[in-house]
Structure formats: structure tokens, C-alpha cells
Amino acid sequence: MPMNGTCLARARDALEQRRAENEALRQRREREIYLRIPRVQEIDQRLQRQMVRLFGLTLRHGQDPTEDLLALQQSNLSLQAERADLLRAAGFEANYTDPVCTCPRCQDKGYLPDGSICDCLMTLYNTELTRDLSTLLQTGSERFDAFDLSLYEEPARSQMARTLKVCRAFAEDFAPGAPNLLLQGGTGLGKTFLSGCIARTVAEQGYTVAYESAGAALGCFETAKFQRNSEAGDRAAAKVEQYLHCDLMLLDDLGTEMISPYSVSALYTLINTRLTLEKTTIISTNLDDDALRRSYSPQILSRLEGSYITLRFTGRDIRQVRKERGML
């Protein structure tokens, strides 16, 4: 799948910012050492002068520089050893002022010696891609610890505690090939919130995540098909490509979209393509089994029943419970 140029550019900018922060840290450490151990600064200045002299010796003509090069090498090694001893004696590691790299594989360049993209840049790219695709993650409150089980009464509370445990484990242990989930239950029972918790946790692990309402996602399929060769059509087509290929797709509020022959066809394309590619999908819906059968084709129902694990959401609308308890 081709990479999104805008997201890749932002990922590179983030990597450049990381390099700048690491260099600033190195400089702070260097100033700290120079203040505490002035001899280290003298050594560094001598080492710099030796580098200039070394360059001059390599360019010198008409005289064998071997003897001078050996003497310079011995002096250089002696100065480096003295420098390391001074740092250790003051309680620092010998490499305390060396360049700082977050990623040892590429030294924060983003690319490996063979030209391939490094995992660190790919993680930043996935973060930027997820930022673009997860328009429902806006409040920043989607955390499992914020899911309040006290809003549910028994026996719903016990059921929702099990559901919460499954969703948390799914997110924290996510890996390509994870099972598909169908979050099913009435309005206001926490499906969207737990979907957001899963999306945020998985995205923070560096995976690409698309989190979109069914209406918006299926609308992109329609725009991409019927507005080709337009700016809106191109944007929609790019989103559709990501919906089909991202590591985790969360389709929220299935059944609230305008159901039409085309939306049903688009939904089948989304579900079936991701199953074929072995990409994980989570679908949440307020519809019960009978309503799903009335709304969607047998092909879609067959895949939901055969390839998805259903998590039941039960209880009373927690927004109503909050209102009754004066928590709004």
C-alpha cells in the first residue's frame, strides 16, 4: 500500500524534532561537564585540534606521515582515556556527553543503511496516519481506567466487567491477526467509549487505526465512486484505501447510516476485503440480531456470525443514570 505523503512528512518532522531535543540534551550535558570538570573541555579542544592536524597530515605531499600519524594516534588515545577516567571519577558514565539517539538502529535518521524505512519512523508515520483517520477520538478521555462500572446495576455490572476485561486485554495484547469483534447492545451502554479506548491503546502501540462512524466511512465509499477525479473524490478514495488496509478498523454505530443498496454493498466490501487480508475489524451497533437480519444482506450476516466474536452490552442508558444521580 502506498504511503500517505502528508503523514510521512509529519512523521519526518516529528523525527527531526526528536533529533533536535536529543542534541539539546547532549549540549546541556556537555556544558554541565565543562563547568564541573574544566579539564574535560581542555581535552575536547585538543582533540578537535588533533582532528584538524590529522586532516592536514593525510593531505601532505613529499614526506611519509606514518611516524607523525602514529604519534598523533597515541596522543589521541591517551587523551580519550584520561577524559573517560575524569568522567567516571566524577560519577558519570564515560559516554555521558556522547550523541544521544532514541533509536540505536538508525541513529534517529529514520532509514537503515540499506535504504529501508526504520521501525521508529514507521511508528511515527502510523501515529500521524491514525491521527487523520480517528476523527472520533477528540476528547482524550478514552481510557479504560475511566470506564465507570458503578453506573451499571447488577446483573449488568458483572456482564460489563467481563466485557471491559475482554476489551482491555484485546487492546493491550493487540497484534496483527487479532480476532474481529462485534460490540452489540442498546444506546448509551458504553460501546463507543470502549471502542475509543481500544483505538487509542492500539494506536499508542504504533499500529495504524481507523476509527469512524458507519455513516461517515460508508459515505467515503460512495464519494470515492461517484465523485472520481475531483478533490473530494480523491480524499475519499485515500480514506477508503486506509479503511481497507489499516491494522485495526473500528466501525462505530452500524445501523445509524442511511441504509441503501449502495451502503450495504460498501459495507460488504469493507468487511469482506478486510477478512481476506486478515485485517482486524471491530463493529459496534445498537441493532439486535433481528434488526441486523432485516437491514443487511445474508452475505454480511454470514461473515458477522462466522468471523466475529460478539460482546453483549447490557444495562440502562448510562447517560440517564448520570442524570438521575446528578452527575451531568
Phi and psi in degrees as GROMACS dihedral restraints (atoms count N, CA, C in turn):
[ dihedral_restraints ]
;  ai    aj    ak    al  type     phi  dphi    fc
    3     4     5     6     1   -64.6    20    10
    4     5     6     7     1   149.2    20    10
    6     7     8     9     1   -83.8    20    10
    7     8     9    10     1   150.1    20    10
    9    10    11    12     1   -77.3    20    10
   10    11    12    13     1   115.5    20    10
   12    13    14    15     1   -62.4    20    10
   13    14    15    16     1   -39.1    20    10
   15    16    17    18     1   -64.6    20    10
   16    17    18    19     1   -45.2    20    10
   18    19    20    21     1   -67.1    20    10
   19    20    21    22     1   -37.1    20    10
   21    22    23    24     1   -65.4    20    10
   22    23    24    25     1   -39.3    20    10
   24    25    26    27     1   -63.3    20    10
   25    26    27    28     1   -41.7    20    10
   27    28    29    30     1   -66.6    20    10
   28    29    30    31     1   -36.3    20    10
   30    31    32    33     1   -64.4    20    10
   31    32    33    34     1   -41.2    20    10
   33    34    35    36     1   -64.8    20    10
   34    35    36    37     1   -38.7    20    10
   36    37    38    39     1   -62.3    20    10
   37    38    39    40     1   -40.8    20    10
   39    40    41    42     1   -64.3    20    10
   40    41    42    43     1   -37.7    20    10
   42    43    44    45     1   -67.9    20    10
   43    44    45    46     1   -38.7    20    10
   45    46    47    48     1   -64.3    20    10
   46    47    48    49     1   -39.8    20    10
   48    49    50    51     1   -62.8    20    10
   49    50    51    52     1   -39.5    20    10
   51    52    53    54     1   -62.6    20    10
   52    53    54    55     1   -43.2    20    10
   54    55    56    57     1   -61.7    20    10
   55    56    57    58     1   -42.0    20    10
   57    58    59    60     1   -63.6    20    10
   58    59    60    61     1   -41.3    20    10
   60    61    62    63     1   -65.7    20    10
   61    62    63    64     1   -39.4    20    10
   63    64    65    66     1   -67.1    20    10
   64    65    66    67     1   -38.1    20    10
   66    67    68    69     1   -68.2    20    10
   67    68    69    70     1   -36.7    20    10
   69    70    71    72     1   -64.0    20    10
   70    71    72    73     1   -38.0    20    10
   72    73    74    75     1   -64.2    20    10
   73    74    75    76     1   -42.4    20    10
   75    76    77    78     1   -61.7    20    10
   76    77    78    79     1   -42.8    20    10
   78    79    80    81     1   -65.2    20    10
   79    80    81    82     1   -39.0    20    10
   81    82    83    84     1   -62.9    20    10
   82    83    84    85     1   -42.3    20    10
   84    85    86    87     1   -63.2    20    10
   85    86    87    88     1   -41.2    20    10
   87    88    89    90     1   -62.9    20    10
   88    89    90    91     1   -44.1    20    10
   90    91    92    93     1   -63.3    20    10
   91    92    93    94     1   -39.6    20    10
   93    94    95    96     1   -59.8    20    10
   94    95    96    97     1   -45.5    20    10
   96    97    98    99     1   -67.5    20    10
   97    98    99   100     1   -41.0    20    10
   99   100   101   102     1   -62.1    20    10
  100   101   102   103     1   -35.7    20    10
  102   103   104   105     1   -72.3    20    10
  103   104   105   106     1   -38.7    20    10
  105   106   107   108     1   -83.5    20    10
  106   107   108   109     1   -32.0    20    10
  108   109   110   111     1  -133.9    20    10
  109   110   111   112     1    81.5    20    10
  111   112   113   114     1   -56.0    20    10
  112   113   114   115     1   -29.6    20    10
  114   115   116   117     1   -59.9    20    10
  115   116   117   118     1   -31.7    20    10
  117   118   119   120     1   -63.9    20    10
  118   119   120   121     1   -39.3    20    10
  120   121   122   123     1   -64.4    20    10
  121   122   123   124     1   -40.1    20    10
  123   124   125   126     1   -61.5    20    10
  124   125   126   127     1   -42.6    20    10
  126   127   128   129     1   -62.7    20    10
  127   128   129   130     1   -45.1    20    10
  129   130   131   132     1   -61.5    20    10
  130   131   132   133     1   -39.4    20    10
  132   133   134   135     1   -65.4    20    10
  133   134   135   136     1   -39.8    20    10
  135   136   137   138     1   -65.7    20    10
  136   137   138   139     1   -39.1    20    10
  138   139   140   141     1   -64.3    20    10
  139   140   141   142     1   -37.5    20    10
  141   142   143   144     1   -64.8    20    10
  142   143   144   145     1   -41.9    20    10
  144   145   146   147     1   -65.4    20    10
  145   146   147   148     1   -36.0    20    10
  147   148   149   150     1   -64.9    20    10
  148   149   150   151     1   -35.7    20    10
  150   151   152   153     1   -62.6    20    10
  151   152   153   154     1   -40.7    20    10
  153   154   155   156     1   -64.3    20    10
  154   155   156   157     1   -43.1    20    10
  156   157   158   159     1   -65.5    20    10
  157   158   159   160     1   -39.4    20    10
  159   160   161   162     1   -59.2    20    10
  160   161   162   163     1   -43.3    20    10
  162   163   164   165     1   -61.3    20    10
  163   164   165   166     1   -41.1    20    10
  165   166   167   168     1   -65.2    20    10
  166   167   168   169     1   -38.7    20    10
  168   169   170   171     1   -65.0    20    10
  169   170   171   172     1   -37.8    20    10
  171   172   173   174     1   -68.0    20    10
  172   173   174   175     1   -21.5    20    10
  174   175   176   177     1   -96.6    20    10
  175   176   177   178     1    -5.1    20    10
  177   178   179   180     1   -72.3    20    10
  178   179   180   181     1   137.2    20    10
  180   181   182   183     1  -112.9    20    10
  181   182   183   184     1   151.1    20    10
  183   184   185   186     1    86.7    20    10
  184   185   186   187     1    -2.6    20    10
  186   187   188   189     1  -147.5    20    10
  187   188   189   190     1   136.9    20    10
  189   190   191   192     1   -70.9    20    10
  190   191   192   193     1   118.8    20    10
  192   193   194   195     1   -89.5    20    10
  193   194   195   196     1     6.4    20    10
  195   196   197   198     1   -56.7    20    10
  196   197   198   199     1   -47.1    20    10
  198   199   200   201     1   -64.0    20    10
  199   200   201   202     1   -43.8    20    10
  201   202   203   204     1   -65.2    20    10
  202   203   204   205     1   -37.3    20    10
  204   205   206   207     1   -65.4    20    10
  205   206   207   208     1   -40.2    20    10
  207   208   209   210     1   -65.0    20    10
  208   209   210   211     1   -42.2    20    10
  210   211   212   213     1   -63.5    20    10
  211   212   213   214     1   -40.7    20    10
  213   214   215   216     1   -64.9    20    10
  214   215   216   217     1   -39.1    20    10
  216   217   218   219     1   -64.7    20    10
  217   218   219   220     1   -43.8    20    10
  219   220   221   222     1   -62.9    20    10
  220   221   222   223     1   -41.8    20    10
  222   223   224   225     1   -64.2    20    10
  223   224   225   226     1   -40.5    20    10
  225   226   227   228     1   -63.7    20    10
  226   227   228   229     1   -45.7    20    10
  228   229   230   231     1   -63.7    20    10
  229   230   231   232     1   -37.9    20    10
  231   232   233   234     1   -65.4    20    10
  232   233   234   235     1   -42.9    20    10
  234   235   236   237     1   -65.5    20    10
  235   236   237   238     1   -41.3    20    10
  237   238   239   240     1   -64.2    20    10
  238   239   240   241     1   -39.0    20    10
  240   241   242   243     1   -65.5    20    10
  241   242   243   244     1   -42.7    20    10
  243   244   245   246     1   -62.1    20    10
  244   245   246   247     1   -42.2    20    10
  246   247   248   249     1   -60.3    20    10
  247   248   249   250     1   -46.1    20    10
  249   250   251   252     1   -63.0    20    10
  250   251   252   253     1   -40.2    20    10
  252   253   254   255     1   -64.5    20    10
  253   254   255   256     1   -39.8    20    10
  255   256   257   258     1   -63.7    20    10
  256   257   258   259     1   -42.3    20    10
  258   259   260   261     1   -65.6    20    10
  259   260   261   262     1   -46.3    20    10
  261   262   263   264     1   -64.4    20    10
  262   263   264   265     1   -38.1    20    10
  264   265   266   267     1   -64.2    20    10
  265   266   267   268     1   -28.1    20    10
  267   268   269   270     1   -90.1    20    10
  268   269   270   271     1     3.2    20    10
  270   271   272   273     1    92.6    20    10
  271   272   273   274     1    15.5    20    10
  273   274   275   276     1  -109.7    20    10
  274   275   276   277     1   157.7    20    10
  276   277   278   279     1   -70.3    20    10
  277   278   279   280     1   150.4    20    10
  279   280   281   282     1   -62.8    20    10
  280   281   282   283     1   -26.4    20    10
  282   283   284   285     1   -99.7    20    10
  283   284   285   286     1    21.2    20    10
  285   286   287   288     1   -56.9    20    10
  286   287   288   289     1   -34.7    20    10
  288   289   290   291     1  -103.1    20    10
  289   290   291   292     1    10.5    20    10
  291   292   293   294     1   -68.2    20    10
  292   293   294   295     1   161.4    20    10
  294   295   296   297     1   -54.2    20    10
  295   296   297   298     1   140.1    20    10
  297   298   299   300     1   -98.9    20    10
  298   299   300   301     1   128.1    20    10
  300   301   302   303     1  -127.3    20    10
  301   302   303   304     1   129.6    20    10
  303   304   305   306     1   -73.5    20    10
  304   305   306   307     1   -38.7    20    10
  306   307   308   309     1  -111.0    20    10
  307   308   309   310     1   110.2    20    10
  309   310   311   312     1   -70.5    20    10
  310   311   312   313     1   -20.1    20    10
  312   313   314   315     1   -69.6    20    10
  313   314   315   316     1   -43.6    20    10
  315   316   317   318     1  -117.5    20    10
  316   317   318   319     1     3.1    20    10
  318   319   320   321     1    54.3    20    10
  319   320   321   322     1    38.2    20    10
  321   322   323   324     1    65.1    20    10
  322   323   324   325     1    22.7    20    10
  324   325   326   327     1   -84.8    20    10
  325   326   327   328     1   -24.1    20    10
  327   328   329   330     1    93.7    20    10
  328   329   330   331     1   -14.3    20    10
  330   331   332   333     1  -134.4    20    10
  331   332   333   334     1   146.4    20    10
  333   334   335   336     1   -87.2    20    10
  334   335   336   337     1   166.1    20    10
  336   337   338   339     1   -55.7    20    10
  337   338   339   340     1   -28.3    20    10
  339   340   341   342     1   -83.2    20    10
  340   341   342   343     1     3.8    20    10
  342   343   344   345     1    91.1    20    10
  343   344   345   346     1    -6.0    20    10
  345   346   347   348     1   -77.5    20    10
  346   347   348   349     1   154.3    20    10
  348   349   350   351     1   -74.1    20    10
  349   350   351   352     1   137.7    20    10
  351   352   353   354     1   -81.5    20    10
  352   353   354   355     1   154.5    20    10
  354   355   356   357     1   -58.7    20    10
  355   356   357   358     1   -32.9    20    10
  357   358   359   360     1   -65.6    20    10
  358   359   360   361     1   -41.6    20    10
  360   361   362   363     1   -71.0    20    10
  361   362   363   364     1   -36.1    20    10
  363   364   365   366     1   -64.6    20    10
  364   365   366   367     1   -37.6    20    10
  366   367   368   369     1   -63.9    20    10
  367   368   369   370     1   -43.4    20    10
  369   370   371   372     1   -64.0    20    10
  370   371   372   373     1   -39.1    20    10
  372   373   374   375     1   -62.7    20    10
  373   374   375   376     1   -44.9    20    10
  375   376   377   378     1   -62.4    20    10
  376   377   378   379     1   -36.7    20    10
  378   379   380   381     1   -62.7    20    10
  379   380   381   382     1   -44.8    20    10
  381   382   383   384     1   -66.9    20    10
  382   383   384   385     1   -39.7    20    10
  384   385   386   387     1   -64.3    20    10
  385   386   387   388     1   -42.5    20    10
  387   388   389   390     1   -64.6    20    10
  388   389   390   391     1   -36.6    20    10
  390   391   392   393     1   -59.3    20    10
  391   392   393   394     1   -39.6    20    10
  393   394   395   396     1   -71.5    20    10
  394   395   396   397     1   -34.6    20    10
  396   397   398   399     1   -90.8    20    10
  397   398   399   400     1   -14.7    20    10
  399   400   401   402     1  -105.9    20    10
  400   401   402   403     1    66.8    20    10
  402   403   404   405     1   -68.7    20    10
  403   404   405   406     1   -18.2    20    10
  405   406   407   408     1   -82.2    20    10
  406   407   408   409     1   -13.3    20    10
  408   409   410   411     1   -89.0    20    10
  409   410   411   412     1    86.4    20    10
  411   412   413   414     1  -120.7    20    10
  412   413   414   415     1   -27.3    20    10
  414   415   416   417     1   -85.3    20    10
  415   416   417   418     1   -24.2    20    10
  417   418   419   420     1    78.5    20    10
  418   419   420   421     1     3.7    20    10
  420   421   422   423     1   -96.0    20    10
  421   422   423   424     1     2.4    20    10
  423   424   425   426     1   -77.6    20    10
  424   425   426   427     1    80.3    20    10
  426   427   428   429     1  -128.5    20    10
  427   428   429   430     1   139.9    20    10
  429   430   431   432     1   -58.6    20    10
  430   431   432   433     1   -36.2    20    10
  432   433   434   435     1   -65.5    20    10
  433   434   435   436     1   -17.8    20    10
  435   436   437   438     1   -89.6    20    10
  436   437   438   439     1    -1.6    20    10
  438   439   440   441     1   -78.8    20    10
  439   440   441   442     1   112.1    20    10
  441   442   443   444     1   -92.7    20    10
  442   443   444   445     1   101.6    20    10
  444   445   446   447     1   -70.4    20    10
  445   446   447   448     1   -18.0    20    10
  447   448   449   450     1   -67.6    20    10
  448   449   450   451     1   -14.3    20    10
  450   451   452   453     1   -77.8    20    10
  451   452   453   454     1    -7.4    20    10
  453   454   455   456     1  -108.0    20    10
  454   455   456   457     1   139.8    20    10
  456   457   458   459     1   -97.4    20    10
  457   458   459   460     1   154.0    20    10
  459   460   461   462     1   -66.5    20    10
  460   461   462   463     1   144.8    20    10
  462   463   464   465     1   -86.4    20    10
  463   464   465   466     1     0.4    20    10
  465   466   467   468     1   -61.5    20    10
  466   467   468   469     1   -34.2    20    10
  468   469   470   471     1   -61.8    20    10
  469   470   471   472     1   -41.8    20    10
  471   472   473   474     1   -64.5    20    10
  472   473   474   475     1   -41.7    20    10
  474   475   476   477     1   -63.5    20    10
  475   476   477   478     1   -43.4    20    10
  477   478   479   480     1   -72.0    20    10
  478   479   480   481     1   -27.8    20    10
  480   481   482   483     1   -64.4    20    10
  481   482   483   484     1   -40.3    20    10
  483   484   485   486     1   -67.4    20    10
  484   485   486   487     1   -41.0    20    10
  486   487   488   489     1   -62.7    20    10
  487   488   489   490     1   -43.7    20    10
  489   490   491   492     1   -59.7    20    10
  490   491   492   493     1   -43.4    20    10
  492   493   494   495     1   -62.3    20    10
  493   494   495   496     1   -42.4    20    10
  495   496   497   498     1   -64.4    20    10
  496   497   498   499     1   -44.7    20    10
  498   499   500   501     1   -64.6    20    10
  499   500   501   502     1   -41.3    20    10
  501   502   503   504     1   -64.4    20    10
  502   503   504   505     1   -45.5    20    10
  504   505   506   507     1   -63.6    20    10
  505   506   507   508     1   -40.8    20    10
  507   508   509   510     1   -57.1    20    10
  508   509   510   511     1   -47.8    20    10
  510   511   512   513     1   -69.3    20    10
  511   512   513   514     1   -45.8    20    10
  513   514   515   516     1   -71.0    20    10
  514   515   516   517     1   -28.0    20    10
  516   517   518   519     1  -104.5    20    10
  517   518   519   520     1    15.2    20    10
  519   520   521   522     1   -59.3    20    10
  520   521   522   523     1   139.4    20    10
  522   523   524   525     1  -152.9    20    10
  523   524   525   526     1   155.0    20    10
  525   526   527   528     1   -51.8    20    10
  526   527   528   529     1   135.5    20    10
  528   529   530   531     1    93.7    20    10
  529   530   531   532     1     4.0    20    10
  531   532   533   534     1   -61.8    20    10
  532   533   534   535     1   153.7    20    10
  534   535   536   537     1   -66.5    20    10
  535   536   537   538     1   156.1    20    10
  537   538   539   540     1   -83.7    20    10
  538   539   540   541     1   147.5    20    10
  540   541   542   543     1  -124.7    20    10
  541   542   543   544     1   143.7    20    10
  543   544   545   546     1  -117.6    20    10
  544   545   546   547     1   111.8    20    10
  546   547   548   549     1   -92.7    20    10
  547   548   549   550     1   114.6    20    10
  549   550   551   552     1  -128.7    20    10
  550   551   552   553     1   130.0    20    10
  552   553   554   555     1   168.0    20    10
  553   554   555   556     1   175.0    20    10
  555   556   557   558     1   -68.5    20    10
  556   557   558   559     1   178.5    20    10
  558   559   560   561     1   -68.3    20    10
  559   560   561   562     1   141.3    20    10
  561   562   563   564     1    74.7    20    10
  562   563   564   565     1    28.1    20    10
  564   565   566   567     1  -106.9    20    10
  565   566   567   568     1     3.1    20    10
  567   568   569   570     1   104.1    20    10
  568   569   570   571     1     9.5    20    10
  570   571   572   573     1   -64.9    20    10
  571   572   573   574     1   -47.1    20    10
  573   574   575   576     1   -64.9    20    10
  574   575   576   577     1   -39.7    20    10
  576   577   578   579     1   -64.1    20    10
  577   578   579   580     1   -47.6    20    10
  579   580   581   582     1   -67.9    20    10
  580   581   582   583     1   -32.4    20    10
  582   583   584   585     1   -60.5    20    10
  583   584   585   586     1   -42.8    20    10
  585   586   587   588     1   -64.5    20    10
  586   587   588   589     1   -38.2    20    10
  588   589   590   591     1   -60.7    20    10
  589   590   591   592     1   -44.9    20    10
  591   592   593   594     1   -62.6    20    10
  592   593   594   595     1   -47.4    20    10
  594   595   596   597     1   -59.0    20    10
  595   596   597   598     1   -46.5    20    10
  597   598   599   600     1   -65.5    20    10
  598   599   600   601     1   -44.0    20    10
  600   601   602   603     1   -64.9    20    10
  601   602   603   604     1   -43.3    20    10
  603   604   605   606     1   -67.8    20    10
  604   605   606   607     1   -41.0    20    10
  606   607   608   609     1   -63.2    20    10
  607   608   609   610     1   -37.0    20    10
  609   610   611   612     1   -67.7    20    10
  610   611   612   613     1   -15.8    20    10
  612   613   614   615     1   -87.1    20    10
  613   614   615   616     1    -0.1    20    10
  615   616   617   618     1    97.5    20    10
  616   617   618   619     1     4.8    20    10
  618   619   620   621     1   -86.2    20    10
  619   620   621   622     1   153.9    20    10
  621   622   623   624     1   -82.9    20    10
  622   623   624   625     1   132.1    20    10
  624   625   626   627     1  -132.0    20    10
  625   626   627   628     1   130.8    20    10
  627   628   629   630     1  -111.9    20    10
  628   629   630   631     1   125.0    20    10
  630   631   632   633     1  -127.5    20    10
  631   632   633   634     1   108.8    20    10
  633   634   635   636     1  -145.6    20    10
  634   635   636   637     1   151.7    20    10
  636   637   638   639     1   -70.0    20    10
  637   638   639   640     1   152.6    20    10
  639   640   641   642     1   -59.4    20    10
  640   641   642   643     1   -41.3    20    10
  642   643   644   645     1   -61.3    20    10
  643   644   645   646     1   -45.3    20    10
  645   646   647   648     1   -69.3    20    10
  646   647   648   649     1   -43.2    20    10
  648   649   650   651     1   -65.7    20    10
  649   650   651   652     1   -48.4    20    10
  651   652   653   654     1   -69.7    20    10
  652   653   654   655     1   -28.6    20    10
  654   655   656   657     1   -63.4    20    10
  655   656   657   658     1   -33.1    20    10
  657   658   659   660     1   -64.6    20    10
  658   659   660   661     1   -38.8    20    10
  660   661   662   663     1   -59.0    20    10
  661   662   663   664     1   -43.3    20    10
  663   664   665   666     1   -67.2    20    10
  664   665   666   667     1   -43.8    20    10
  666   667   668   669     1   -63.4    20    10
  667   668   669   670     1   -42.3    20    10
  669   670   671   672     1   -62.1    20    10
  670   671   672   673     1   -33.7    20    10
  672   673   674   675     1   -80.0    20    10
  673   674   675   676     1   -43.5    20    10
  675   676   677   678     1  -100.0    20    10
  676   677   678   679     1    -5.4    20    10
  678   679   680   681     1  -125.1    20    10
  679   680   681   682     1    42.9    20    10
  681   682   683   684     1   -61.5    20    10
  682   683   684   685     1   152.7    20    10
  684   685   686   687     1    62.2    20    10
  685   686   687   688     1    27.9    20    10
  687   688   689   690     1  -126.6    20    10
  688   689   690   691     1   163.2    20    10
  690   691   692   693     1   -62.5    20    10
  691   692   693   694     1   -43.0    20    10
  693   694   695   696     1   -65.1    20    10
  694   695   696   697     1   -39.9    20    10
  696   697   698   699     1   -64.4    20    10
  697   698   699   700     1   -39.2    20    10
  699   700   701   702     1   -66.7    20    10
  700   701   702   703     1   -41.3    20    10
  702   703   704   705     1   -63.6    20    10
  703   704   705   706     1   -42.7    20    10
  705   706   707   708     1   -65.3    20    10
  706   707   708   709     1   -40.9    20    10
  708   709   710   711     1   -62.5    20    10
  709   710   711   712     1   -39.0    20    10
  711   712   713   714     1   -64.1    20    10
  712   713   714   715     1   -39.7    20    10
  714   715   716   717     1   -66.5    20    10
  715   716   717   718     1   -42.0    20    10
  717   718   719   720     1   -58.8    20    10
  718   719   720   721     1   -41.9    20    10
  720   721   722   723     1   -59.5    20    10
  721   722   723   724     1   -40.9    20    10
  723   724   725   726     1   -71.4    20    10
  724   725   726   727     1   -39.9    20    10
  726   727   728   729     1   -56.6    20    10
  727   728   729   730     1   -38.2    20    10
  729   730   731   732     1   -77.1    20    10
  730   731   732   733     1   -26.9    20    10
  732   733   734   735     1  -118.1    20    10
  733   734   735   736     1    -7.9    20    10
  735   736   737   738     1   -65.8    20    10
  736   737   738   739     1   161.7    20    10
  738   739   740   741     1   -65.0    20    10
  739   740   741   742     1   -37.2    20    10
  741   742   743   744     1  -140.1    20    10
  742   743   744   745     1   124.6    20    10
  744   745   746   747     1  -112.2    20    10
  745   746   747   748     1   126.0    20    10
  747   748   749   750     1  -113.8    20    10
  748   749   750   751     1   116.4    20    10
  750   751   752   753     1  -105.1    20    10
  751   752   753   754     1   110.6    20    10
  753   754   755   756     1   -96.2    20    10
  754   755   756   757     1   144.0    20    10
  756   757   758   759     1    59.8    20    10
  757   758   759   760     1    45.2    20    10
  759   760   761   762     1   -60.6    20    10
  760   761   762   763     1   132.5    20    10
  762   763   764   765     1   107.8    20    10
  763   764   765   766     1   -15.3    20    10
  765   766   767   768     1   -91.1    20    10
  766   767   768   769     1   -10.6    20    10
  768   769   770   771     1   -74.5    20    10
  769   770   771   772     1   162.9    20    10
  771   772   773   774     1   -71.3    20    10
  772   773   774   775     1   107.8    20    10
  774   775   776   777     1   -80.3    20    10
  775   776   777   778     1   123.7    20    10
  777   778   779   780     1  -145.2    20    10
  778   779   780   781     1   166.9    20    10
  780   781   782   783     1   -55.3    20    10
  781   782   783   784     1   -36.5    20    10
  783   784   785   786     1   -73.1    20    10
  784   785   786   787     1   -40.9    20    10
  786   787   788   789     1   -64.1    20    10
  787   788   789   790     1   -37.2    20    10
  789   790   791   792     1   -65.5    20    10
  790   791   792   793     1   -40.5    20    10
  792   793   794   795     1   -63.8    20    10
  793   794   795   796     1   -41.8    20    10
  795   796   797   798     1   -64.8    20    10
  796   797   798   799     1   -39.8    20    10
  798   799   800   801     1   -63.1    20    10
  799   800   801   802     1   -42.5    20    10
  801   802   803   804     1   -61.2    20    10
  802   803   804   805     1   -43.1    20    10
  804   805   806   807     1   -59.1    20    10
  805   806   807   808     1   -45.3    20    10
  807   808   809   810     1   -62.8    20    10
  808   809   810   811     1   -50.6    20    10
  810   811   812   813     1   -65.7    20    10
  811   812   813   814     1   -48.3    20    10
  813   814   815   816     1   -69.1    20    10
  814   815   816   817     1   -40.5    20    10
  816   817   818   819     1   -62.4    20    10
  817   818   819   820     1   -43.5    20    10
  819   820   821   822     1   -68.4    20    10
  820   821   822   823     1   -35.3    20    10
  822   823   824   825     1   -63.6    20    10
  823   824   825   826     1   -42.8    20    10
  825   826   827   828     1   -62.6    20    10
  826   827   828   829     1   -38.7    20    10
  828   829   830   831     1   -83.4    20    10
  829   830   831   832     1    -1.9    20    10
  831   832   833   834     1    60.0    20    10
  832   833   834   835     1    41.5    20    10
  834   835   836   837     1  -100.6    20    10
  835   836   837   838     1   141.3    20    10
  837   838   839   840     1   -82.4    20    10
  838   839   840   841     1   137.8    20    10
  840   841   842   843     1  -132.1    20    10
  841   842   843   844     1   140.3    20    10
  843   844   845   846     1  -120.9    20    10
  844   845   846   847     1   127.7    20    10
  846   847   848   849     1  -119.6    20    10
  847   848   849   850     1   131.4    20    10
  849   850   851   852     1  -113.3    20    10
  850   851   852   853     1   144.2    20    10
  852   853   854   855     1  -152.9    20    10
  853   854   855   856     1   147.3    20    10
  855   856   857   858     1   -86.5    20    10
  856   857   858   859     1    -9.8    20    10
  858   859   860   861     1   -78.1    20    10
  859   860   861   862     1   139.2    20    10
  861   862   863   864     1   -83.4    20    10
  862   863   864   865     1  -179.1    20    10
  864   865   866   867     1   -60.1    20    10
  865   866   867   868     1   -42.5    20    10
  867   868   869   870     1   -64.4    20    10
  868   869   870   871     1   -41.2    20    10
  870   871   872   873     1   -67.2    20    10
  871   872   873   874     1   -36.1    20    10
  873   874   875   876     1   -62.8    20    10
  874   875   876   877     1   -42.8    20    10
  876   877   878   879     1   -64.9    20    10
  877   878   879   880     1   -36.4    20    10
  879   880   881   882     1   -71.8    20    10
  880   881   882   883     1   -28.0    20    10
  882   883   884   885     1   -93.5    20    10
  883   884   885   886     1   -28.8    20    10
  885   886   887   888     1  -125.8    20    10
  886   887   888   889     1   163.1    20    10
  888   889   890   891     1   -72.4    20    10
  889   890   891   892     1   157.7    20    10
  891   892   893   894     1   -57.9    20    10
  892   893   894   895     1   -32.4    20    10
  894   895   896   897     1   -63.4    20    10
  895   896   897   898     1   -41.1    20    10
  897   898   899   900     1   -68.5    20    10
  898   899   900   901     1   -46.3    20    10
  900   901   902   903     1   -60.8    20    10
  901   902   903   904     1   -37.4    20    10
  903   904   905   906     1   -61.3    20    10
  904   905   906   907     1   -40.6    20    10
  906   907   908   909     1   -74.1    20    10
  907   908   909   910     1   -37.5    20    10
  909   910   911   912     1   -64.9    20    10
  910   911   912   913     1   -41.0    20    10
  912   913   914   915     1   -74.8    20    10
  913   914   915   916     1   -31.9    20    10
  915   916   917   918     1   -96.0    20    10
  916   917   918   919     1   -20.8    20    10
  918   919   920   921     1  -124.1    20    10
  919   920   921   922     1     4.8    20    10
  921   922   923   924     1  -123.9    20    10
  922   923   924   925     1   144.1    20    10
  924   925   926   927     1   -93.7    20    10
  925   926   927   928     1   125.0    20    10
  927   928   929   930     1   -90.2    20    10
  928   929   930   931     1   128.2    20    10
  930   931   932   933     1  -110.1    20    10
  931   932   933   934     1   120.2    20    10
  933   934   935   936     1   -87.9    20    10
  934   935   936   937     1   131.4    20    10
  936   937   938   939     1  -106.4    20    10
  937   938   939   940     1   125.4    20    10
  939   940   941   942     1  -128.9    20    10
  940   941   942   943     1   169.8    20    10
  942   943   944   945     1   115.0    20    10
  943   944   945   946     1  -166.0    20    10
  945   946   947   948     1   -98.7    20    10
  946   947   948   949     1   156.6    20    10
  948   949   950   951     1   -54.9    20    10
  949   950   951   952     1   116.1    20    10
  951   952   953   954     1   -69.0    20    10
  952   953   954   955     1   -21.1    20    10
  954   955   956   957     1   -66.4    20    10
  955   956   957   958     1   -39.6    20    10
  957   958   959   960     1   -66.8    20    10
  958   959   960   961     1   -40.8    20    10
  960   961   962   963     1   -61.4    20    10
  961   962   963   964     1   -43.6    20    10
  963   964   965   966     1   -60.0    20    10
  964   965   966   967     1   -42.8    20    10
  966   967   968   969     1   -62.7    20    10
  967   968   969   970     1   -44.2    20    10
  969   970   971   972     1   -63.5    20    10
  970   971   972   973     1   -32.6    20    10
  972   973   974   975     1   -90.0    20    10
  973   974   975   976     1     3.4    20    10
  975   976   977   978     1    67.7    20    10
  976   977   978   979     1    32.5    20    10
  978   979   980   981     1   -99.2    20    10
  979   980   981   982     1     1.1    20    10
